[in-house]
Every structure is written in C-alpha cells, then in structure tokens.
Amino acid sequence: MILYFTGSVAQTWNASASWSGNAIPNNTDDAIFNSISPTCSTATNPVCKSLDFTNFNKTATLPTTLQVYGDLTLSSSMSGAITTLNIQTSSNVNTNNKQIISNITFGGDTITQLNINIINPLTLTGNITLPQTPISFTGSYGFNCSSLICAVSALSNSQTLLKPGLTYSVSILNIQSNNINPFIPYPIKSGISGTRATFVLSTTGSQTTVNNVSFVDIDASAGQSICVFNPGPLTNNLNITELAAYKIQSNQFYTN
C-alpha cells in the first residue's frame, strides 16, 4: 500500500490518522512525504517498505531506529535528523547530498546477499554496521563515516565488495569476531578482479584502534592499497594475508 504522511495527529508518525488510508506503515507499505506533507516531529521505531521524501521541504525528526525494507530517497530541500537507519534488504540509497543520517545498519537476520546502490554521496556523522552476510556496494559514490563495524559470527565467511574506481573512507575499522578464532575471514574486496577500489582508514581521532582485522586481497589481484593516515595504535590482532608485499612509510601503513 502507498501511504502519504498527512501529519493530522500532532505531526507524529505513530498515529494511523497521520497517514492516508488511515494506517501506520509496516514493512509492506511505501511511505511518502511530499510537498504538502507537514513536519514530522516524533516517531517511535518507524517501519516501512520504501521511504520517499522527494519534494518534501520541511523537517523530519526520527530519533529512534527507522527500519526500511526497500529504497530510501531523501530530498535536497528537507531538514531533520535520522538517528539510526536500518536497511533490511537490497536497496537504492539516494541522499540527494543531505547529511542528516547519523548511523546505518545494513541487513536483517534472513538476508543472504545485499546489494546497496549508493546514488549520491553517503556521508554519516556516526557508524556503518555491516551484516554477517555478503554485501556489495554499487552506484556512483562510496561512503564516508566515523566507524565501519563488521559483525562476524562463528560460521561467517562473508565479504564486502567495493565498486572499483570509488573511495570508501572510515576513521575506525572494527571487524568483530568470536574468542575462538579472531581471524574468521571477512574480506573487504574490490568488486571486479584486477581493478581498484580505494579503502582509506583515516585514524585522526583519539580512539584510533584497529581491532581484529582480516584484510584479504583487497582488490582481488593483490595490487590495491589499504591506507592508514596519521595512525593511532594498531593492535597486534592485525592480520594481512594474500598480498604480494607490505610497506611502512613515515606515518602511513599500507599494503600493495
């Protein structure tokens, strides 16, 4: 069902009368904020299939976890804040250059493969958390965030595919694992063998630690760099495999 936000009840998401069709969106409903939608000032754990803010020119404040089971489109003329966005399925993410999202978690418990198409620059003030399943980033832009968190289970052998020719930047990279084997493979790779995507780790903050990291052949051809600029402490859990060589120069650590 397609539901338009009318904001009839105190500009809140969580009221059926605030939506056309007199129904609060669920994971099968497309939620739309258009040019006549009012400000949305409150929302408690909102859920929808796709979320479209095209032509919305007011404020949307979503302070709790927003779960989206489809595409997300922001408006270049909107304002507001999305504290935590959980994209449960493969999705087209179009920010229209708006930087109002703090944190994104990709993937749900039943997803076997995620394809995330980043249409405009994805810049977050907080973290990106990746699923325990393979994820492939496509589109025209990489991402820029404070921390990239990869949650790895005991049986996980996932990989994150980065689109060649793009740059992905984080300040802190934390690939989490269990206590039995701290280096369960969670490779970060370029999406096409022999071509390059740049993964840059810029550790300029006070907590600049790389934990339990397993970099495996980042561009599938042992030729791309993993860079750390102005590095803080690198823990002894750093594990680099299947690469031709590594070098240390001045304040950079990188492999090639």
PyMOL commands that set and color helices and strands:
alter all, ss='L'
color gray80, all
select helices_A, chain A and resi 16-18
alter helices_A, ss='H'
color red, helices_A
select strands_A, chain A and resi 2-4+30-32+47-48+51-52+59-68+72-73+79-87+91-94+101-106+114-118+122-123+127-130+135-139+143-151+160-162+167-176+188-190+198-202+214-216+226-229+239-241+246-249+252-255
alter strands_A, ss='S'
color yellow, strands_A
deselect
rebuild
show_as cartoon
